[in-house]
Amino acid sequence: MTAIKINTQVLTAAALMEKASEVLSVHVAKQPNPEPSSALSKKPHWMQVVVKNQTQFNISPLNPPFLDSGKYWSLPQEQEPFSQAAFGVCNRDWDPRGATGGTAFRLHLDFDSSFDFAVGWTDPILGAYKSSVVASSSAEDGYNAASPEGNSLTSDNIYQGTDAHGDAVRFRLHFSAITADHLALVVVDQLRIPETPMSFAYGMMESKTATAFVGTFNVEGIPFHFTGKYSPNVETWAAENVRLEYPSVEALTAARNFYGKVGVTSGFELIVDNDVAIRGQLTKSISAAVTVSGTGTWLAN
């Protein structure tokens, strides 16, 4: 693990949460996933790749792409902070072999530092829709890692900048890829690391309805309950041995905003106000991964 200093003013946790929430697909009125063109969706084999940039950094595509089969219908684009972009791929005319390949990108941390990642996407003539994201500048690496479930990764390096007050701020980059039929959804997150040491507690969580869940954790010998509602709807799920990461007991109070993913490689992750994280593996899996956000409330008894 390496700490890399960057010459960038890093957003505060509150500003980062506010900006990032505007890009989440659940905020349909703000930024729904772009609809594929009717011409693209009429192709025998096609995919639309959507990249949601929930960081304060620019993202640009790298050349060359890797085209195992098929072609670009529309090209990957430069992306500004807190934005989303889409590109389409499809089979070549008179060539039914499918649309399979990968695309690499560079996230620009400052003039000298960057992070390269590659996205894989496949709609083959035989086989499943697949997607992936890997830490690589090689588009072919993204293609080779593609899977029906998608995947997620967190940067090994920690990046350090300063906020508007001149205080040191550390963060990691987090990437996830979700496959949903003809959609490959890639979400790029900026996860701020609290300066205070983290404590850990364990418990269980389960969804009560398609929009509500409850979690119970043993925090320093006291049961803490976290109940919340999210959108969009998610199939009912359950998880045991769930890990709660928190900087202090004081962080487990009142109503808290959160965002995260449920169902990525049979796991889930919720980031609560950027200083609390809840992670676990599902004991009751769901058929498709979903990006969620909402509000939860802590109660100790």
Residue pairs with C-beta under 8 A, 6 or more apart in sequence:
1 156
1 157
1 158
2 156
2 157
2 158
3 157
3 158
3 159
3 160
3 170
4 109
4 113
4 157
4 158
4 159
4 160
5 159
5 160
5 161
6 109
6 110
6 113
6 159
6 160
6 161
7 110
7 111
7 112
7 161
8 56
8 57
8 109
8 110
8 161
9 161
9 162
9 163
9 164
10 56
10 161
10 162
10 163
10 169
10 171
10 192
11 19
11 56
11 163
11 190
12 163
12 164
12 169
13 192
13 273
13 274
13 275
14 274
16 56
16 190
16 192
16 274
17 257
17 259
17 273
17 274
19 54
19 56
19 81
19 82
20 54
20 55
20 82
20 189
20 190
20 259
21 27
21 257
21 259
21 293
22 30
22 31
22 82
23 30
23 31
23 52
23 53
23 54
23 82
23 83
23 84
24 31
24 52
24 54
24 259
24 291
24 293
25 31
25 32
25 33
25 52
25 185
25 232
25 291
26 230
26 231
26 232
26 291
26 292
26 293
27 293
31 52
31 84
33 50
33 84
33 86
33 183
33 185
34 48
34 50
34 84
34 86
36 46
36 48
36 86
36 88
36 182
37 73
37 88
40 46
40 48
40 73
40 74
40 88
40 90
41 182
43 73
43 90
43 91
43 99
44 91
44 96
45 70
45 90
45 91
45 96
45 97
45 98
45 99
45 123
45 124
45 125
46 73
46 88
46 89
46 90
46 91
46 99
46 123
46 182
47 88
47 89
47 90
47 99
47 121
47 122
47 123
47 129
47 182
47 183
47 184
48 86
48 87
48 88
48 182
48 183
48 184
49 76
49 86
49 87
49 88
49 89
49 103
49 119
49 121
49 131
49 184
49 186
50 84
50 85
50 86
50 183
50 184
50 185
50 186
51 59
51 76
51 79
51 84
51 85
51 86
51 105
51 119
51 186
51 188
52 84
52 185
52 186
52 187
52 188
53 59
53 79
53 80
53 81
53 82
53 83
53 84
53 85
53 188
54 82
54 187
54 188
54 189
54 190
55 81
55 82
55 107
55 173
55 188
55 189
55 190
56 81
56 82
56 190
57 81
57 107
57 108
57 109
57 190
58 78
58 79
58 80
58 81
58 107
58 108
59 78
59 79
59 105
59 106
59 107
59 108
59 188
60 78
60 79
60 105
60 106
60 108
61 75
61 76
61 77
61 78
61 103
61 104
61 105
61 106
62 104
62 105
62 106
62 116
62 137
62 139
64 139
65 72
65 76
65 101
65 102
65 103
65 104
65 139
66 101
66 102
66 103
66 138
66 139
66 140
66 142
66 143
67 100
67 101
68 100
68 101
68 122
68 143
69 91
69 92
69 95
69 97
69 98
69 99
69 100
69 101
69 124
69 125
70 89
70 90
70 91
70 92
70 95
70 97
70 98
70 99
70 100
70 101
71 89
71 90
71 91
71 92
71 99
72 87
72 88
72 89
73 87
73 88
73 89
73 90
74 86
74 87
74 88
75 87
76 85
76 87
76 103
76 105
77 85
77 87
78 85
79 85
87 103
89 99
89 101
89 121
89 123
90 99
91 97
91 98
91 99
96 125
97 124
97 125
98 122
98 123
98 124
98 125
99 121
99 122
99 123
99 124
100 121
100 122
100 123
100 124
100 143
101 120
101 121
101 122
101 139
101 143
102 118
102 119
102 120
102 121
102 138
102 139
102 140
102 141
102 142
102 143
102 144
102 146
103 118
103 119
103 121
103 139
103 142
104 116
104 117
104 118
104 119
104 136
104 137
104 138
104 139
104 142
105 116
105 117
105 118
105 119
106 114
106 115
106 116
106 137
107 114
107 115
107 116
107 117
107 173
107 188
108 114
109 115
109 159
113 159
115 135
115 155
115 157
115 173
116 135
116 136
116 137
117 133
117 134
117 135
117 136
117 142
117 175
117 188
118 133
118 134
118 136
118 137
118 138
118 139
118 140
118 141
118 142
119 131
119 132
119 133
119 142
119 177
119 184
119 186
120 130
120 131
120 132
120 133
120 134
120 141
120 142
120 143
120 144
120 145
120 146
120 177
121 130
121 131
121 142
121 143
121 146
121 184
122 128
122 129
122 130
122 131
122 143
122 146
123 129
123 182
128 148
128 179
129 148
129 179
129 180
129 181
129 182
129 184
130 146
130 147
130 148
130 150
130 179
131 146
131 147
131 150
131 177
131 178
131 179
131 184
131 185
131 186
132 142
132 143
132 145
132 146
132 147
132 150
132 151
132 177
133 142
133 145
133 150
133 151
133 152
133 153
133 175
133 176
133 177
133 186
134 141
134 142
134 145
134 153
135 153
135 155
135 156
135 175
136 142
145 151
147 179
148 179
149 179
149 264
149 265
149 266
149 289
150 176
150 177
150 178
150 179
150 184
150 264
150 265
150 289
151 176
151 177
151 264
151 265
152 174
152 175
152 176
152 177
152 261
152 264
152 265
152 269
153 174
153 175
153 176
154 172
154 173
154 174
154 175
154 191
155 172
155 173
155 174
157 172
158 170
158 171
158 172
158 193
159 170
159 171
159 172
159 173
160 168
160 169
160 170
161 168
161 169
162 168
162 169
163 169
168 195
169 192
170 192
170 193
170 195
171 190
171 191
171 192
171 193
172 191
172 193
173 188
173 189
173 190
173 191
174 188
174 189
174 190
174 191
175 186
175 187
175 188
175 189
176 186
176 187
176 189
176 261
176 264
176 289
177 184
177 185
177 186
178 184
178 185
178 186
178 187
178 261
178 263
178 264
178 288
178 289
178 290
178 291
179 185
179 289
180 288
180 289
185 291
187 261
187 291
189 271
191 271
191 274
192 274
192 275
194 247
194 275
196 247
196 248
197 247
198 245
198 246
198 247
199 245
199 246
199 247
199 248
200 243
200 244
200 245
200 246
201 217
201 218
201 219
201 220
201 224
201 243
201 244
201 246
202 217
202 218
202 241
202 242
202 243
202 244
203 215
203 216
203 217
203 218
203 224
203 242
203 244
204 215
204 216
204 238
204 239
204 240
204 241
204 242
205 213
205 214
205 215
205 216
205 226
205 238
205 239
205 242
205 278
205 280
206 213
206 214
206 215
206 236
206 237
206 238
206 239
206 284
207 213
207 234
207 235
207 236
207 237
207 238
208 214
208 236
209 236
210 233
210 234
210 235
210 236
211 229
211 230
211 231
211 233
211 234
212 227
212 228
212 229
212 230
213 227
213 228
213 229
213 230
214 225
214 226
214 227
215 225
215 226
215 227
215 242
215 244
215 278
216 223
216 224
216 225
216 226
217 223
217 224
217 225
217 226
217 242
217 244
218 224
219 244
219 246
219 249
219 252
219 300
220 249
222 300
223 300
223 301
224 252
224 298
224 299
224 300
225 298
225 299
225 300
225 301
226 252
226 278
226 296
226 297
226 298
226 299
227 296
227 297
227 299
228 258
228 294
228 295
228 296
228 297
229 294
229 295
229 296
230 258
230 292
230 293
230 294
231 292
231 293
231 294
232 290
232 292
234 262
234 263
234 286
234 290
234 292
235 286
235 287
235 288
236 284
236 286
237 262
237 263
237 268
237 282
237 284
237 285
237 286
238 282
238 283
238 284
239 268
239 280
239 281
239 282
239 283
239 284
240 280
240 283
241 280
241 281
242 278
242 279
242 280
243 278
243 279
243 280
244 276
244 277
244 278
245 276
245 277
245 278
245 279
246 252
246 275
246 276
247 275
247 276
251 273
251 275
251 276
252 276
252 298
252 300
253 298
254 297
254 298
255 295
255 296
255 297
256 272
256 273
256 276
256 295
256 296
256 297
256 298
257 272
257 273
257 293
257 294
257 295
258 270
258 271
258 272
258 273
258 293
258 294
258 295
258 296
259 270
259 271
259 291
259 292
259 293
259 294
260 268
260 269
260 270
260 271
260 278
260 291
260 292
260 293
261 268
261 269
261 289
261 290
261 291
261 292
262 268
262 282
262 286
262 289
262 290
262 292
263 282
263 285
263 286
263 287
263 288
263 289
263 290
264 289
266 281
266 282
266 285
267 279
267 280
267 281
267 282
268 278
268 279
268 280
268 282
269 277
269 278
269 279
270 277
270 278
270 279
270 292
271 277
272 278
272 296
